[in-house]
Amino acid sequence: MKKILLLCLHSVLGQRGGVGNVLFSMGNELYNLGYNMYVVICDSNTNDNIPYSINDNVNIINIADSNYKSDLTIWQKLRRNLSGNRDARHRYEENILDRYISKRLKPVISDIKPDLAIAFSTDATRILHRDVRIKCPTITMQHGDPNIILDKLTSDTLAALNETSYIQVLMSSFIHESMNKTGLSKEKFVIIPNPIPQYKIPRKQKNKCIIYTSRVDDSKQQHLIIQSFAMLNEKYKDWKIEFWGDYTNNKKYYEYCQNLIKKYGLGKQIVFCGETSDVVSKLYYSKIYVIASIHEGFPLSLGEAMSSGLPAIGLKKCPAVNELIINGENGFLCDNTPYSMALSLEKLMCNEKLMTEMGYAAKEHMKQFSPNKVWNMWDSLIKTTLQKM
């Protein structure tokens, strides 16, 4: 069995998230496809709380310790600010963290001797090539909009991206943007989306509920949905909104949203429900999914909602969202204003037939992202990469 190492530097322990879902699902599914899997993480949550289902045969290695800190000290911040231009400052900051990770990663790599390493970020790719000097081929994953994740691209990271075999992007539009940021050729990039579970629509009575599943944060813009709904409330008093997701990490923004709810007198119709381990059942009892994010890479929450048969509303300028939602077919794309979102919401709220038709179209559109198709794409890319050795 070929040994595949997955290196992820994101925080994936303690609470569920998009990257964690992909990481551990990939470990499970590639093992099922016949690979010997090693998942290496660097996460300061060292209490072994992994909120995902993991195959016992997938090896999980956390190279962080309980004292792991990525924050710079005051002296280090001063040194960074005196380092010169932006590239030099960012490289200084990178080097401090990279030294910590590479020191712990080198013996792990030496012991495993992987046939292929898949890096879950450009930072991981830089460490593998510059610091660890890994001998096997690598594949780099981009889990978001390249205009954001490649914004602080240093010369060291760019050199590592030149050495990696392939760079995986989530959406077709991301290839051109990534080429502009890196100067790399189109042949370096491959499109593999996130896997979306395929749900059967149960014959249950759906509530007049608009749902949004996401952490509560400025970038997710729950306030925009509240303001939009306030414009429709007098006409649709039998409708409600449920926000599902963690609201403890950005308390200031959460309080702002709560104050908006009080201002518009919507306390009985808009509820922040907190986290749930059963998102699917919440989707099944709802009628419309709305996502107000400014930036997304490939929103699993939106994909799952559409796969469950919900028509969706999102922002027309939000990357990935504006490709998953086909305006007028499986949902609506709107401007980043309460008025525009309210217009889109009302088109669905007042038309049961349209909701049903768009929900069916959303479900059909998600079939192209079925897990079997996505993991087979990864299997093909891995085999192609290994054959080049």
C-alpha positions as CSV (number, residue, x, y, z in Angstrom):
1,M,0.0,0.0,0.0
2,K,1.3,3.4,-0.9
3,K,1.8,5.7,2.1
4,I,-0.1,9.1,1.8
5,L,0.6,11.8,4.4
6,L,-1.9,14.6,4.9
7,L,-0.4,17.7,6.5
8,C,-2.9,20.2,8.0
9,L,-1.8,23.3,10.0
10,H,-5.4,24.6,10.5
11,S,-7.1,24.2,13.9
12,V,-9.3,21.1,13.5
13,L,-9.7,19.9,17.0
14,G,-12.3,20.9,19.6
15,Q,-15.0,21.9,17.2
16,R,-16.3,20.9,13.7
17,G,-15.4,22.9,10.6
18,G,-15.1,22.8,6.9
19,V,-11.4,22.0,6.7
20,G,-11.6,19.4,9.4
21,N,-14.5,17.7,7.6
22,V,-12.5,17.5,4.4
23,L,-9.3,16.4,6.2
24,F,-10.7,13.5,8.1
25,S,-13.1,12.5,5.4
26,M,-10.1,12.3,3.0
27,G,-8.2,10.2,5.4
28,N,-11.1,7.7,5.7
29,E,-12.0,7.6,2.0
30,L,-8.4,7.3,0.7
31,Y,-7.8,4.5,3.1
32,N,-10.9,2.8,1.6
33,L,-9.4,3.3,-1.8
34,G,-6.4,1.3,-0.8
35,Y,-3.9,3.8,0.6
36,N,-2.0,3.7,3.9
37,M,-3.1,7.0,5.5
38,Y,-1.2,9.3,7.9
39,V,-3.0,12.5,9.0
40,V,-0.5,14.9,10.6
41,I,-1.9,18.0,12.3
42,C,-0.4,20.8,14.4
43,D,-3.1,21.9,16.8
44,S,-2.7,23.2,20.3
45,N,-6.0,21.5,21.3
46,T,-4.1,18.5,22.6
47,N,-6.9,16.9,24.6
48,D,-7.5,14.3,21.8
49,N,-11.0,15.6,21.2
50,I,-11.5,14.9,17.5
51,P,-15.2,15.7,16.7
52,Y,-15.2,13.5,13.5
53,S,-15.7,9.9,12.7
54,I,-12.2,8.4,12.0
55,N,-11.4,4.9,10.7
56,D,-9.3,3.1,13.2
57,N,-6.8,2.3,10.5
58,V,-6.1,6.0,9.7
59,N,-3.1,7.2,11.7
60,I,-3.6,10.6,13.4
61,I,-0.4,12.4,14.6
62,N,-0.6,15.8,16.4
63,I,2.9,17.3,16.4
64,A,1.9,20.3,18.6
65,D,2.3,20.3,22.4
66,S,0.2,22.0,25.1
67,N,2.5,25.1,25.1
68,Y,2.2,25.6,21.3
69,K,1.7,29.3,20.5
70,S,1.7,31.0,17.1
71,D,1.4,34.5,18.5
72,L,4.5,36.7,18.3
73,T,6.0,38.1,21.5
74,I,6.5,41.8,21.9
75,W,10.2,41.5,21.1
76,Q,9.4,39.4,18.0
77,K,6.8,41.9,16.8
78,L,9.4,44.6,17.1
79,R,12.0,42.6,15.2
80,R,9.3,41.9,12.5
81,N,8.5,45.6,12.1
82,L,12.1,46.4,11.7
83,S,12.6,43.7,9.1
84,G,11.9,45.9,6.0
85,N,9.1,45.6,3.4
86,R,6.0,43.5,3.7
87,D,7.6,40.4,2.2
88,A,10.4,40.6,4.7
89,R,8.1,41.1,7.7
90,H,5.8,38.3,6.7
91,R,8.8,36.0,6.0
92,Y,10.2,36.7,9.5
93,E,6.8,35.8,11.1
94,E,6.6,32.7,9.0
95,N,10.1,31.6,10.0
96,I,9.3,31.6,13.7
97,L,6.3,29.3,13.3
98,D,7.9,27.2,10.6
99,R,10.9,26.4,12.8
100,Y,8.5,25.1,15.5
101,I,6.6,22.9,13.1
102,S,9.5,21.6,11.0
103,K,11.5,20.6,14.1
104,R,8.6,18.3,15.1
105,L,7.7,17.3,11.6
106,K,11.1,16.1,10.4
107,P,11.3,12.9,12.6
108,V,7.7,12.1,11.7
109,I,8.4,12.2,8.0
110,S,11.6,10.3,8.5
111,D,9.7,7.6,10.3
112,I,6.8,7.3,7.9
113,K,8.7,7.7,4.6
114,P,5.6,8.7,2.7
115,D,5.2,8.1,-1.0
116,L,3.2,11.3,-1.4
117,A,2.3,14.2,0.8
118,I,-0.8,16.3,0.4
119,A,-0.4,19.8,2.0
120,F,-3.7,21.4,3.2
121,S,-2.2,24.9,2.7
122,T,0.5,26.8,1.0
123,D,2.2,27.3,4.4
124,A,2.4,23.5,4.8
125,T,3.9,23.2,1.3
126,R,6.5,25.8,2.2
127,I,7.5,23.8,5.3
128,L,7.6,20.5,3.4
129,H,9.9,21.8,0.7
130,R,12.0,24.5,2.2
131,D,12.5,23.2,5.8
132,V,11.8,19.5,5.8
133,R,13.2,19.1,2.2
134,I,10.8,16.2,1.6
135,K,11.9,13.7,-1.0
136,C,8.5,12.5,-2.2
137,P,6.1,14.4,-4.5
138,T,3.5,16.8,-3.0
139,I,0.1,18.1,-3.9
140,T,-1.0,21.5,-2.5
141,M,-4.6,22.2,-1.6
142,Q,-6.2,25.7,-1.7
143,H,-9.2,25.8,0.6
144,G,-10.5,29.2,-0.4
145,D,-10.5,32.2,-2.6
146,P,-6.9,32.7,-3.9
147,N,-7.3,36.5,-3.7
148,I,-7.3,36.0,0.0
149,I,-5.1,33.0,0.7
150,L,-2.4,34.1,-1.7
151,D,-2.5,37.7,-0.7
152,K,0.7,37.5,1.4
153,L,2.6,35.2,-0.9
154,T,6.3,35.4,0.0
155,S,9.2,34.4,-2.3
156,D,9.8,31.3,-0.1
157,T,6.2,30.1,-0.5
158,L,6.2,30.8,-4.2
159,A,9.4,28.7,-4.6
160,A,7.7,25.8,-2.8
161,L,4.6,26.1,-5.0
162,N,7.0,25.8,-8.0
163,E,8.2,22.5,-6.6
164,T,4.8,21.0,-5.7
165,S,3.5,18.6,-8.4
166,Y,-0.1,20.0,-8.5
167,I,-2.2,22.7,-6.9
168,Q,-5.8,21.8,-6.3
169,V,-8.4,24.5,-6.5
170,L,-12.1,24.2,-5.6
171,M,-13.7,26.2,-8.4
172,S,-12.9,26.8,-12.0
173,S,-12.8,30.5,-11.6
174,F,-10.0,30.1,-9.0
175,I,-7.5,28.9,-11.6
176,H,-7.2,32.2,-13.4
177,E,-6.9,34.1,-10.1
178,S,-4.3,31.6,-8.8
179,M,-2.2,31.9,-12.0
180,N,-2.2,35.7,-11.7
181,K,-1.1,35.5,-8.1
182,T,1.6,32.9,-8.6
183,G,2.7,33.3,-12.2
184,L,2.4,29.5,-12.6
185,S,1.1,27.8,-15.7
186,K,-2.4,26.4,-16.0
187,E,-1.1,22.9,-16.2
188,K,0.0,23.2,-12.5
189,F,-3.7,23.5,-11.4
190,V,-6.4,20.9,-11.1
191,I,-10.1,21.5,-10.1
192,I,-11.4,19.1,-7.4
193,P,-14.4,20.4,-5.5
194,N,-15.4,19.5,-1.9
195,P,-17.6,16.4,-1.6
196,I,-21.3,17.1,-0.9
197,P,-23.4,14.4,0.8
198,Q,-26.4,13.4,-1.3
199,Y,-29.6,13.5,0.8
200,K,-33.0,12.0,0.2
201,I,-35.8,14.4,0.7
202,P,-38.2,13.0,3.3
203,R,-42.0,13.5,3.0
204,K,-42.3,15.8,6.0
205,Q,-44.2,19.0,6.5
206,K,-41.7,21.8,6.2
207,N,-42.0,24.9,8.4
208,K,-42.0,28.4,7.1
209,C,-38.4,28.8,8.1
210,I,-35.4,30.4,6.6
211,I,-32.1,28.8,7.8
212,Y,-28.5,29.8,7.9
213,T,-25.8,27.4,9.3
214,S,-22.6,29.2,10.0
215,R,-20.5,30.5,12.8
216,V,-21.7,34.0,13.9
217,D,-19.2,36.5,12.5
218,D,-18.9,39.8,10.7
219,S,-17.8,38.1,7.5
220,K,-20.8,35.8,7.6
221,Q,-23.1,38.9,7.8
222,Q,-26.0,37.6,9.9
223,H,-27.0,41.2,10.4
224,L,-27.8,41.5,6.7
225,I,-30.3,38.7,6.9
226,I,-31.9,40.3,10.0
227,Q,-32.2,43.7,8.2
228,S,-33.7,42.0,5.1
229,F,-36.2,40.1,7.1
230,A,-37.3,43.2,9.0
231,M,-38.4,44.7,5.7
232,L,-40.7,41.7,5.1
233,N,-41.9,41.1,8.6
234,E,-45.3,42.9,8.4
235,K,-46.3,40.8,5.4
236,Y,-44.9,37.4,6.5
237,K,-45.4,37.2,10.3
238,D,-45.8,33.4,10.1
239,W,-42.2,33.0,8.9
240,K,-39.1,32.7,11.1
241,I,-35.3,32.6,10.8
242,E,-33.0,30.1,12.5
243,F,-29.3,30.8,12.8
244,W,-27.4,27.6,13.6
245,G,-23.7,27.8,14.5
246,D,-21.3,28.9,17.2
247,Y,-22.0,32.4,18.5
248,T,-19.4,32.5,21.3
249,N,-16.2,33.4,19.4
250,N,-17.3,36.9,18.3
251,K,-19.5,38.1,21.2
252,K,-19.4,41.7,20.1
253,Y,-20.9,40.9,16.7
254,Y,-23.4,38.5,18.3
255,E,-24.6,41.3,20.6
256,Y,-24.9,43.7,17.6
257,C,-27.2,41.2,15.9
258,Q,-29.2,40.7,19.1
259,N,-29.6,44.5,19.4
260,L,-30.9,44.6,15.7
261,I,-33.5,41.9,16.6
262,K,-34.7,43.9,19.5
263,K,-34.7,47.1,17.4
264,Y,-37.0,45.5,14.8
265,G,-39.1,43.6,17.4
266,L,-38.2,40.2,15.9
267,G,-37.4,38.4,19.1
268,K,-40.1,35.7,18.4
269,Q,-39.2,35.2,14.8
270,I,-35.4,35.2,14.7
271,V,-33.4,32.8,16.9
272,F,-29.7,32.1,17.3
273,C,-29.9,28.4,18.1
274,G,-26.2,27.6,18.7
275,E,-24.4,24.5,17.4
276,T,-26.0,21.2,16.5
277,S,-24.7,17.8,15.5
278,D,-27.8,17.2,13.4
279,V,-27.8,19.9,10.8
280,V,-29.6,17.7,8.3
281,S,-32.8,17.5,10.3
282,K,-32.8,21.3,10.6
283,L,-32.5,21.6,6.8
284,Y,-35.3,19.1,6.2
285,Y,-37.8,21.2,8.2
286,S,-36.9,24.5,6.6
287,K,-37.9,26.0,3.2
288,I,-35.2,28.4,2.2
289,Y,-31.4,28.5,2.8
290,V,-29.7,31.9,2.8
291,I,-25.9,32.6,3.0
292,A,-24.7,36.1,3.4
293,S,-20.9,35.5,3.4
294,I,-18.6,38.0,1.7
295,H,-16.0,35.4,0.9
296,E,-16.1,31.6,0.6
297,G,-13.9,28.9,-0.9
298,F,-16.5,26.2,-1.3
299,P,-19.2,26.5,1.4
300,L,-20.1,22.9,2.5
301,S,-23.1,24.3,4.4
302,L,-24.5,25.8,1.2
303,G,-23.9,22.5,-0.7
304,E,-25.5,20.4,2.0
305,A,-28.5,22.7,2.1
306,M,-29.0,22.5,-1.7
307,S,-28.4,18.8,-1.6
308,S,-31.3,18.5,0.9
309,G,-33.6,20.2,-1.6
310,L,-33.5,23.8,-0.4
311,P,-33.5,26.8,-2.8
312,A,-30.7,29.2,-1.8
313,I,-30.0,32.9,-1.7
314,G,-26.5,34.3,-1.7
315,L,-24.5,37.3,-2.7
316,K,-23.7,37.7,-6.4
317,K,-20.1,38.9,-5.6
318,C,-19.2,36.2,-3.2
319,P,-16.8,33.7,-4.8
320,A,-17.9,30.1,-5.0
321,V,-21.4,31.0,-3.8
322,N,-22.0,32.7,-7.2
323,E,-21.0,29.5,-8.9
324,L,-23.0,27.0,-6.8
325,I,-26.2,29.2,-7.0
326,I,-27.3,29.6,-10.5
327,N,-29.4,32.7,-10.4
328,G,-33.0,32.1,-11.3
329,E,-32.6,28.3,-11.5
330,N,-31.8,26.9,-8.1
331,G,-31.9,30.1,-6.1
332,F,-31.2,33.8,-6.4
333,L,-28.1,35.9,-6.2
334,C,-28.5,39.4,-4.8
335,D,-26.5,42.5,-4.0
336,N,-25.0,43.1,-0.6
337,T,-27.9,45.2,0.6
338,P,-30.9,44.5,2.8
339,Y,-33.3,45.7,0.0
340,S,-31.8,43.4,-2.6
341,M,-31.8,40.4,-0.3
342,A,-35.4,41.1,0.8
343,L,-36.5,41.1,-2.8
344,S,-34.9,37.7,-3.4
345,L,-36.4,36.3,-0.2
346,E,-39.9,37.4,-1.1
347,K,-39.7,35.8,-4.6
348,L,-39.5,32.5,-2.8
349,M,-41.6,33.2,0.3
350,C,-44.7,34.1,-1.7
351,N,-44.4,31.2,-4.2
352,E,-44.6,27.7,-2.9
353,K,-44.3,26.2,-6.4
354,L,-41.2,28.2,-7.2
355,M,-39.6,27.1,-3.9
356,T,-40.3,23.4,-4.8
357,E,-39.0,23.7,-8.3
358,M,-35.8,25.5,-7.3
359,G,-35.2,23.2,-4.4
360,Y,-35.4,20.2,-6.8
361,A,-33.0,22.0,-9.2
362,A,-30.6,22.7,-6.3
363,K,-30.6,19.0,-5.4
364,E,-29.9,18.0,-9.0
365,H,-27.1,20.5,-9.3
366,M,-25.3,19.1,-6.3
367,K,-25.1,15.6,-7.8
368,Q,-21.9,16.6,-9.6
369,F,-20.3,16.9,-6.2
370,S,-21.2,13.5,-4.9
371,P,-18.5,12.0,-2.6
372,N,-17.8,9.0,-4.9
373,K,-17.1,11.4,-7.8
374,V,-14.9,13.7,-5.8
375,W,-12.8,10.9,-4.1
376,N,-12.4,9.2,-7.5
377,M,-11.0,12.5,-8.8
378,W,-8.5,12.5,-5.9
379,D,-7.6,8.9,-6.6
380,S,-6.9,9.7,-10.2
381,L,-4.7,12.7,-9.3
382,I,-2.7,10.7,-6.8
383,K,-2.1,7.9,-9.2
384,T,-1.0,10.5,-11.9
385,T,1.4,12.1,-9.5
386,L,2.9,8.8,-8.3
387,Q,3.4,7.7,-11.9
388,K,5.6,10.8,-12.5
389,M,8.1,9.7,-9.9
